[in-house]
Amino acid sequence: MARARNLMVAAGLVAFAAAGMSFPFYMASSRKPVIDPTKPLPPQATFRGPYINTGSRDVGPDFGELTEKTCNLLSSILFCLTDVLSST
């Protein structure tokens, strides 16, 4: 009984995941484009452009400059890792 219920739950989860993963493909293959090329762009799209981060060069924080807080955090993490690895 429990095995059959587990199989039903697993099948439901697989079906839900498959539906969720196929949704982007369905949206990409739909006939209607997101922005109609025959009409002018809406005001928000002309302000931001059709793609929000096309020209962005920000790739995250600069790891060349470590603050004291970051160094303390990294050293405590490394200390804990070496302690755990040496105890095994």
URRACOR-V732686 format. One record per pair of residues at least 24 apart in sequence whose C-alpha atoms are under 10 Angstrom apart, sorted by the first residue. I is the first residue (numbers start at 1). J is the second residue. Records with the same first field share a line. If there is no record, write none. Layout:
I=J / J
//
This chain:
none
//
